[in-house]
């Protein structure tokens, strides 16, 4: 009888270990799939905006401030035109947004969450219209992503960066300050 109980105990332990391992593997695969989807979407945006930038007249080597501003405005309008009709969620799909919210909630301890909430509340960027394909106003404070999160979130192509406005996380084009997409209530 003891041998039978030993075998049942061993069987139960192995079954539990396998089910925990299998569950973690499935969660890991799901996260990998979400990350791959996100990376493909941001790479597609980066590739599209690079094509647009190559298609507009380049800035002369000895450009005046006016010429630089005109080039920046033309580039912004061209990117906005190519993305017309896109809404929130084109890059941050519901699955990707849920993944980002989960990572932010898990990676920050209670003190870091409190500090981040305080920073986003005190930031002078309340006038930023959080809309896809709207420029982030130059006059508004820029609240960057904490380094601890940058280490765990998917890396972005050089053309993009993460930002916070209020409790929302934005994906912003570095050169033309265009809000490419955003996640609502990302700050726990």
C-alpha positions in Angstrom: 0.0 0.0 0.0 2.9 2.4 0.8 4.4 1.8 -2.7 1.0 2.6 -4.3 0.7 5.8 -2.3 4.3 6.7 -3.1 3.6 6.2 -6.8 0.4 8.2 -6.7 2.2 11.0 -4.8 5.0 11.0 -7.4 2.5 10.9 -10.2 0.6 13.9 -8.6 3.8 15.8 -8.2 4.9 15.2 -11.8 1.4 16.1 -13.1 1.4 19.3 -11.1 4.9 20.2 -12.3 4.0 19.5 -15.9 0.8 21.5 -15.7 2.5 24.5 -14.1 5.3 24.3 -16.7 2.9 23.9 -19.5 0.8 26.9 -18.3 3.9 29.0 -18.1 5.0 27.9 -21.6 1.6 28.8 -23.0 1.7 32.2 -21.3 5.2 32.8 -22.5 4.2 31.8 -26.1 1.2 34.2 -25.9 3.5 37.0 -24.6 6.0 36.3 -27.4 3.2 36.4 -30.0 2.0 39.8 -28.6 5.5 41.2 -28.6 6.2 40.0 -32.2 2.9 41.5 -33.3 3.8 44.9 -31.7 7.3 44.8 -33.1 6.0 44.1 -36.6 3.5 47.0 -36.3 6.1 49.6 -35.1 8.6 48.4 -37.8 5.9 48.8 -40.4 5.3 52.4 -39.2 9.0 53.1 -39.2 9.5 51.8 -42.7 6.5 53.7 -44.0 7.6 57.0 -42.5 11.2 56.5 -43.8 9.7 56.1 -47.3 7.7 59.3 -46.9 10.8 61.2 -45.6 12.8 60.1 -48.7 9.9 61.2 -51.0 9.8 64.8 -49.8 12.4 67.4 -50.8 15.5 67.2 -48.5 16.6 70.1 -46.4 19.5 72.0 -48.0 22.9 71.7 -46.2 22.9 75.4 -45.3 19.2 75.5 -44.4 17.6 78.5 -42.7 15.4 78.1 -39.7 12.4 78.8 -42.0 13.4 76.0 -44.4 13.8 73.6 -41.5 10.4 74.4 -40.2 8.8 74.1 -43.6 10.5 70.7 -44.1 9.3 69.5 -40.7 5.7 70.7 -41.5 5.7 69.0 -44.9 7.0 65.8 -43.4 4.3 65.9 -40.6 1.5 66.5 -43.1 2.7 63.7 -45.4 2.8 61.2 -42.6 -0.6 62.3 -41.3 -2.0 61.9 -44.9 -0.6 58.4 -45.3 -2.2 57.4 -41.9 -5.5 59.1 -42.4 -8.4 57.1 -41.1 -6.3 55.2 -38.5 -7.7 55.2 -35.0 -6.4 54.4 -31.6 -5.4 50.7 -31.5 -3.8 50.5 -34.9 -0.5 49.6 -33.2 -1.6 49.1 -29.6 -4.2 46.5 -30.3 -6.3 45.4 -27.3 -4.0 42.4 -26.7 -0.8 44.6 -26.9 -2.3 47.3 -24.7 -3.2 44.6 -22.1 0.3 43.2 -22.3 1.8 46.7 -21.7 -0.5 47.5 -18.8 0.4 44.1 -17.2 4.2 44.7 -17.6 4.0 48.2 -16.2 1.9 46.9 -13.2 4.3 44.0 -12.5 7.6 45.7 -13.1 7.0 48.7 -10.8 7.0 48.2 -7.1 4.5 50.2 -4.9 7.0 53.1 -4.4 7.8 53.3 -8.1 4.1 53.3 -9.0 3.4 56.1 -6.5 6.3 58.1 -7.8 5.2 57.7 -11.4 1.6 58.6 -10.6 2.9 61.7 -8.8 5.1 62.6 -11.8 2.2 62.2 -14.3 -0.2 64.2 -12.2 2.3 67.1 -11.7 3.6 67.1 -15.3 2.7 70.2 -17.2 1.3 68.4 -20.2 -2.4 68.5 -19.5 -3.1 70.4 -22.7 -1.8 67.6 -24.9 -4.7 66.3 -27.1 -4.3 62.6 -26.9 -5.3 61.6 -30.4 -3.8 59.5 -33.1 -1.9 61.5 -35.7 -1.9 64.7 -33.7 1.4 66.4 -33.0 2.7 66.5 -29.4 2.9 70.3 -28.8 6.4 71.6 -28.4 5.2 73.9 -25.6 4.2 71.0 -23.3 6.4 69.2 -20.9 7.9 65.9 -22.0 7.5 63.0 -19.5 9.7 60.1 -20.6 9.4 56.5 -19.7 11.3 55.5 -16.5 14.5 53.6 -17.3 13.3 50.5 -15.3 10.4 50.2 -17.8 12.5 50.8 -20.8 14.6 47.8 -19.9 11.6 45.4 -19.9 9.3 46.9 -22.6 10.0 46.0 -26.3 12.6 48.1 -27.9 11.4 50.6 -30.4 12.9 51.5 -33.8 15.0 54.7 -33.5 12.1 56.7 -35.0 9.8 56.2 -32.1 9.7 56.7 -28.3 7.4 56.1 -25.4 5.9 59.0 -23.4 3.4 59.5 -20.6 0.6 62.0 -20.6 -1.6 61.7 -17.6 -2.1 58.0 -17.0 -1.8 57.3 -20.7 1.2 55.9 -22.5 1.9 57.3 -25.9 4.0 56.1 -28.9 5.5 59.3 -30.4 7.5 59.9 -33.5 10.9 61.4 -32.5 11.3 63.7 -35.5 7.9 65.1 -36.1 6.4 64.6 -32.6 3.4 62.8 -34.1 1.3 60.7 -31.6 1.3 57.4 -33.5 -0.9 55.5 -31.0 -1.6 55.3 -27.3 -2.7 53.1 -24.4 -5.3 54.5 -22.1 -4.8 54.2 -18.3 -1.4 52.5 -18.6 -0.2 53.9 -15.3 -1.6 51.7 -12.5 
